[in-house]
Amino acid sequence: MFENASTSSILTREFWSRFSDPTPAALGKSILSLLVLAETLVCIFWIFTLSGLGDGYAIIAAVPYFYLVISYVSLLLFYRYKRFEYFTFTQLVMLLVMPFFMQWAIGGFAASSGVAIWAILSPVGALMILGTRQSTPWFLLFIGLAFISWKLNHYFAGNAMPIPVDVKDAFFLMNITGTASILYGVLRYFQAQKERVMISLELEQARSDKLLLNILPAAIAERLKANDMRIADHYESVTVMFADLVSFTQMSEKMPPLQLIDLLSQVFLRFDQLAEKYHVEKIKTIGDAYMVISGAPVVCTDHAQRIAAMALEMQLALSDVAIKTGIDLHMRIGINTGPVVAGVIGSSKFSYDLWGDTVNMASRMEDTSMTDAIQVTLATQSLLESTYVFSARQGVDVKGKGAVDTFILLGHKGNV
């Protein structure tokens, strides 16, 4: 009795200690512990019931007692040497053969009330612990032993010990409800752990998708998720904007690193909110430079209007951050409209980027812009002149282009 109690106690601690850990190894240990614990309780019932029928039933009662001894010894070895695979094999063998030995010893199917049905716990346990492929032999063994029991049932029945009707009925009830309860409990626990894992996977997927959307435009992210790994698109007309903080490099040399990062975060957070408001796509930040595009990857006809409205509001946002932080902040903005090629480069640390003269010219507009001004090209001004006010700049020296006439965006006609 001490051995039985010790076995149950250890198995109970093992099961509940693993209950909150849904890893495959811990799940297997929990399921096996539950099966062995349930079988142990049933064996104790069989031992006391059969022993109470008289000395002639001692051999039959020895079968479940032998199972308890083997379980106890293998459990101690498992805890001492940490060889879970040996413990698993031993328990699956005992779960498989012990019910059939019980049935043969009692006297076949009828006399034992079909006690061999408990052996189904072995292939079920193997399925949940070892997986589908390794569980197949255990199920075939179960079928084989059931077939042997059927073929030799007349022999076992001829040597059956007399079992009182009320005991047979109790065995019959226990065999049906016991196996059903254990199978339901194990499957319910297995399903609960599966649901926990699926919820965790969904949360991880959501975090991964969110991270991907922080790196790439939504339309491009969806194409990558659909295994479209070679993305290179031509857009006939888009508007590109560069914004750069003036003298920020010199300013950053006098700032502690945390203050510098905090300041950039505040500025770019406001810019990101405006990009979302006007449905333009942020391409990247390089140091204190900020780059966006409208018209790609989602095509639209009002791309210049969106960028212009955002640029004007960016000036207000920067002024607001400057007032809140007490730091004198200024920036230059350059805008250009025209064709670009856009695509994804890289295979691991990939990024969505733009190429073409339109991009280069937008960058030059920012480089040659005046402080706190929004400088645009003729291509952009021609799309906005009906609704926005400009002042002309003539002969701006643009690298690689020579003297170029540009325009300074002053504001919307209704506000200027």
C-alpha positions in Angstrom: 0.0 0.0 0.0 2.9 2.4 0.7 4.2 1.7 -2.8 0.8 2.5 -4.3 0.4 5.7 -2.4 3.9 6.8 -3.3 3.4 6.1 -7.0 0.1 8.0 -7.0 1.7 11.0 -5.2 4.6 11.2 -7.6 2.4 10.9 -10.6 0.0 13.6 -9.3 2.9 16.0 -8.6 4.3 15.3 -12.1 1.0 15.9 -13.8 0.2 19.2 -12.1 3.8 20.5 -12.3 3.6 20.0 -16.1 0.0 21.2 -16.6 0.9 24.9 -17.2 3.8 24.0 -19.5 2.5 23.3 -23.1 5.8 22.3 -24.6 5.7 18.9 -26.5 7.9 17.1 -24.0 6.0 18.4 -21.0 2.7 17.7 -22.7 3.7 14.1 -23.2 4.8 13.7 -19.6 1.5 15.1 -18.4 -0.6 12.8 -20.6 1.4 9.7 -19.6 1.3 10.7 -16.0 -2.5 11.1 -16.2 -2.9 7.7 -17.9 -0.7 5.9 -15.4 -2.4 7.6 -12.4 -5.8 6.6 -13.7 -4.6 3.0 -14.3 -3.1 2.9 -10.9 -6.4 3.8 -9.2 -8.2 1.2 -11.3 -5.6 -1.5 -10.4 -6.1 -0.7 -6.7 -9.8 -1.3 -7.2 -9.2 -4.6 -9.0 -6.8 -5.8 -6.3 -9.2 -5.1 -3.4 -12.2 -6.4 -5.3 -10.6 -9.6 -6.5 -8.8 -10.3 -3.2 -12.2 -10.0 -1.4 -13.5 -12.9 -3.4 -11.2 -15.4 -1.7 -7.7 -16.9 -1.8 -8.4 -18.6 -5.2 -8.4 -15.2 -6.8 -5.0 -14.2 -5.6 -3.3 -15.1 -8.9 -5.7 -12.9 -10.8 -5.2 -10.0 -8.3 -1.5 -10.4 -8.8 -1.7 -9.1 -12.4 -2.7 -5.5 -11.4 -0.3 -5.7 -8.4 2.5 -6.6 -10.7 1.6 -3.6 -12.9 1.9 -1.3 -9.8 5.3 -2.7 -8.9 6.7 -2.2 -12.4 5.2 1.3 -12.6 6.7 2.2 -9.2 10.2 0.9 -10.1 10.2 2.5 -13.6 9.1 5.8 -12.1 11.9 5.8 -9.6 14.4 5.0 -12.3 13.0 7.7 -14.5 13.3 10.4 -11.9 16.8 9.2 -10.9 18.3 8.9 -14.4 16.0 11.3 -16.3 15.3 8.7 -19.0 11.8 9.5 -20.0 11.9 7.4 -23.1 12.4 4.2 -21.1 9.7 5.1 -18.7 7.4 5.8 -21.6 8.1 2.5 -23.3 7.6 0.5 -20.0 4.3 2.2 -19.3 2.9 1.8 -22.8 3.8 -1.9 -22.6 2.2 -2.4 -19.3 -0.9 -0.4 -20.3 -1.2 -2.6 -23.3 -0.6 -6.1 -21.9 -1.9 -5.9 -18.4 -5.6 -5.6 -19.3 -5.4 -8.5 -21.7 -3.6 -10.7 -19.0 -6.4 -9.7 -16.6 -9.0 -10.8 -19.1 -7.2 -14.1 -19.8 -6.7 -14.8 -16.1 -10.4 -14.0 -15.2 -11.8 -16.2 -18.0 -12.3 -14.4 -21.3 -14.5 -11.6 -22.6 -17.7 -12.4 -20.7 -16.3 -13.4 -17.3 -14.0 -10.3 -17.2 -16.7 -7.9 -18.6 -14.4 -7.0 -21.4 -11.6 -5.7 -19.2 -9.2 -5.7 -22.1 -10.8 -2.5 -23.4 -8.4 -0.6 -21.0 -5.6 -1.6 -23.3 -6.8 1.0 -25.8 -5.1 3.6 -23.5 -1.7 2.4 -24.7 -2.1 3.3 -28.4 -4.0 6.4 -27.5 -1.2 7.4 -25.2 1.4 6.6 -27.8 -0.4 8.7 -30.3 -0.3 11.8 -28.1 3.2 11.3 -26.7 5.1 9.7 -29.6 3.1 11.0 -32.6 1.2 9.5 -35.4 3.9 7.4 -37.0 5.3 5.8 -33.9 1.8 5.1 -32.4 0.8 2.9 -35.3 2.7 -0.2 -34.1 1.1 0.1 -30.7 -2.4 0.2 -32.2 -1.6 -2.8 -34.4 -0.4 -4.7 -31.3 -3.7 -3.8 -29.6 -5.6 -5.2 -32.5 -3.4 -8.3 -32.5 -3.9 -9.0 -28.9 -7.7 -8.5 -29.3 -7.7 -11.0 -32.1 -5.7 -13.5 -30.0 -8.2 -13.0 -27.2 -11.1 -13.7 -29.6 -9.5 -16.8 -31.1 -8.6 -18.3 -27.7 -11.7 -17.1 -25.8 -13.2 -20.6 -25.6 -10.0 -21.8 -23.9 -10.0 -18.9 -21.3 -13.7 -19.3 -20.7 -13.3 -23.0 -20.0 -10.9 -22.2 -17.2 -12.8 -19.2 -15.8 -13.1 -18.6 -12.1 -16.6 -18.0 -10.9 -17.3 -14.3 -10.6 -20.4 -13.1 -8.7 -22.9 -11.4 -10.9 -22.8 -8.1 -9.0 -19.0 -8.0 -9.3 -19.2 -8.7 -13.0 -21.8 -6.0 -13.4 -19.5 -3.6 -11.4 -16.6 -4.5 -13.6 -18.7 -4.0 -16.7 -19.8 -0.5 -15.5 -16.2 0.5 -14.5 -14.8 -0.8 -17.8 -17.2 1.3 -19.9 -17.3 4.5 -17.8 -13.7 4.3 -16.7 -12.1 4.0 -20.1 -14.6 6.6 -21.5 -13.8 9.0 -18.6 -10.1 8.6 -19.0 -10.1 9.0 -22.7 -12.3 12.0 -22.5 -10.2 13.6 -19.8 -6.9 13.0 -21.7 -8.4 14.2 -25.0 -9.9 17.2 -23.3 -6.6 18.1 -21.7 -4.8 17.6 -25.0 -7.3 19.8 -26.8 -7.0 22.5 -24.1 -3.2 22.5 -24.6 -3.7 22.6 -28.3 -6.0 25.6 -28.0 -3.5 27.4 -25.9 -0.8 26.7 -28.4 -3.0 27.9 -31.3 -3.8 31.1 -29.4 -0.1 31.6 -28.8 0.5 31.0 -32.5 -2.2 33.5 -33.4 -0.7 36.1 -31.1 2.8 35.5 -32.5 1.4 35.7 -36.1 -0.2 39.0 -35.2 3.0 40.3 -33.8 4.9 39.1 -36.9 2.4 40.7 -39.2 2.6 44.0 -37.2 6.4 43.9 -37.4 6.3 43.2 -41.1 3.9 46.1 -41.6 6.3 48.4 -39.8 8.9 47.5 -42.3 7.0 47.2 -45.5 3.8 48.6 -47.1 0.7 46.5 -46.5 0.3 45.7 -50.1 3.9 44.6 -50.4 3.7 42.6 -47.2 0.7 40.6 -48.5 2.6 39.8 -51.7 5.6 38.6 -49.8 3.4 36.4 -47.6 2.0 34.9 -50.8 5.6 34.0 -51.8 6.0 36.7 -54.4 9.7 37.2 -53.6 10.7 39.2 -56.7 8.9 42.5 -56.4 9.8 45.2 -58.9 7.1 47.6 -60.1 7.1 50.6 -62.4 4.9 53.5 -61.6 4.3 56.2 -64.2 3.4 59.0 -61.9 4.1 59.3 -58.1 5.2 62.1 -55.8 8.2 61.7 -53.6 9.1 63.8 -50.6 12.3 64.2 -48.5 12.5 66.0 -45.2 15.6 66.7 -43.3 16.3 68.4 -40.0 18.6 71.4 -40.3 21.9 71.3 -38.4 20.8 68.3 -36.5 24.2 66.6 -36.7 25.8 69.4 -34.9 23.0 69.6 -32.4 23.2 65.8 -31.7 26.8 66.1 -30.7 25.8 68.2 -27.7 22.9 65.8 -26.7 23.0 62.7 -24.5 22.1 59.6 -26.6 18.8 59.0 -24.9 17.7 62.6 -25.3 18.6 62.5 -29.0 16.6 59.3 -29.6 13.7 60.7 -27.7 13.7 63.8 -29.8 13.8 62.0 -33.1 11.1 59.6 -31.8 8.8 62.5 -31.0 9.4 64.2 -34.4 9.0 61.0 -36.5 6.0 59.8 -34.5 4.2 63.0 -35.5 5.3 62.5 -39.1 4.2 58.9 -39.1 0.8 60.0 -37.9 0.5 62.5 -40.7 1.6 59.8 -43.2 -1.2 57.6 -42.0 -3.7 60.5 -42.1 -2.9 61.3 -45.7 -2.5 57.7 -46.8 1.0 58.1 -48.0 3.7 55.5 -47.7 6.7 56.0 -45.4 9.7 54.5 -47.2 12.5 55.0 -44.6 14.3 57.2 -42.2 18.0 57.8 -42.6 19.4 59.5 -39.5 17.3 62.7 -39.3 16.0 62.4 -42.9 12.4 61.3 -43.6 11.2 59.9 -47.0 7.7 59.2 -48.1 5.9 58.5 -51.4 2.3 58.8 -52.6 1.0 56.9 -55.6 2.9 53.6 -54.8 2.5 50.9 -54.0 -1.2 51.8 -54.0 -1.9 53.8 -57.1 -3.8 57.1 -56.7 -4.4 60.2 -58.9 -4.1 62.8 -56.1 -0.6 61.8 -54.9 0.8 65.4 -55.3 -2.1 66.9 -53.3 -1.6 64.4 -50.5 2.1 65.1 -50.2 1.6 68.8 -50.3 -1.0 68.8 -47.5 1.2 66.5 -45.4 4.3 68.7 -46.0 2.5 71.8 -44.8 1.2 70.0 -41.7 4.7 68.6 -41.0 6.0 72.2 -40.5 3.3 72.8 -37.9 4.1 69.5 -36.2 7.8 70.3 -36.0 7.0 73.7 -34.5 4.8 72.0 -31.9 7.6 69.6 -30.9 10.1 72.5 -30.8 7.8 74.4 -28.4 7.2 71.3 -26.2 10.9 70.3 -26.0 12.4 73.8 -25.9 14.8 72.9 -28.7 15.1 75.1 -31.8 14.1 72.8 -34.7 14.1 73.6 -38.4 13.9 71.5 -41.5 14.0 71.5 -45.3 11.5 69.7 -47.5 11.9 68.7 -51.1 9.2 67.3 -53.4 9.2 65.9 -57.0 6.7 64.1 -59.2 7.4 61.6 -61.9 8.0 57.9 -62.7 9.8 55.5 -60.4 10.7 51.9 -60.0 9.8 50.4 -56.6 10.6 47.0 -55.2 11.9 44.9 -52.4 15.7 44.3 -52.0 17.4 41.7 -49.8 16.3 38.3 -48.7 16.5 38.4 -44.9 16.8 42.0 -43.9 14.7 43.2 -46.8 13.4 46.7 -47.4 11.1 48.5 -49.8 12.9 51.1 -51.8 12.6 53.5 -54.8 14.8 54.1 -57.8 14.9 56.6 -60.6 15.6 60.2 -61.5 12.4 61.3 -59.8 13.8 60.1 -56.4 17.1 61.8 -57.0 15.5 65.0 -58.0 13.3 65.0 -54.9 16.4 64.5 -52.8 18.1 67.5 -54.6 15.0 69.6 -53.9 15.5 69.0 -50.2 19.3 69.6 -50.4 18.9 73.0 -52.1 15.8 74.1 -50.3 15.9 77.0 -47.9 15.4 76.4 -44.1 11.8 76.0 -43.1 10.8 75.9 -46.8 9.1 73.3 -49.0 10.8 73.3 -52.4 9.1 71.5 -55.3 9.9 70.9 -59.0 7.9 72.2 -62.0 6.4 68.7 -62.4 4.9 68.9 -58.9 3.9 72.6 -59.1 2.0 72.0 -62.4 -0.2 69.5 -60.5 -0.9 71.8 -57.6 -1.0 75.3 -59.0 -4.8 75.4 -59.1 -5.1 74.9 -55.4 -1.8 75.9 -53.8 0.2 79.1 -53.7 3.9 79.2 -54.8 6.8 81.6 -55.0 9.2 81.0 -57.9 13.0 80.4 -57.5 15.0 80.8 -60.6 18.4 79.3 -61.4 18.8 76.9 -58.5 22.0 75.0 -58.9 21.1 71.4 -58.7 23.8 68.7 -58.8 23.8 66.9 -62.1 21.1 69.2 -63.5 22.7 72.6 -63.6 20.5 75.7 -63.1 16.9 74.7 -62.5 13.8 76.8 -61.8 12.0 75.6 -58.7 9.0 76.7 -56.6 8.4 77.2 -52.9 5.1 75.8 -51.6 3.5 78.5 -49.4 0.2 77.1 -48.6 -3.3 76.3 -49.8 -5.0 79.1 -51.6 -7.8 79.2 -49.1 -5.3 79.7 -46.2 -2.8 82.2 -47.8 
